[in-house]
Amino acid sequence: MEEKRRQKQEKKEKNKKKEKKKEEKKPEEPEVSIPAGELEEPSKKKKHKKKKSKSSGDPSS
């Protein structure tokens, strides 16, 4: 009996954790991915520009 009860408790906790993860992910993902995408785009462009200007504007290359 004790073992079965413990297993049930563990299952409940695991399910709770799973649901929590789902709940956390759902609201988080769109919010995070949008600003992350917005932040990444300009930073990526800037990086590319820097690389380009370095390769084309570098007198040593």
Contacts in CASP RR format, 6 or more apart in sequence:
PFRMAT RR
TARGET T0000
AUTHOR 0000-0000-0000
METHOD contacts of the structure
MODEL  1
MEEKRRQKQEKKEKNKKKEKKKEEKKPEEPEVSIPAGELEEPSKKKKHKK
KKSKSSGDPSS
54 61 0 8 1.000
55 61 0 8 1.000
END
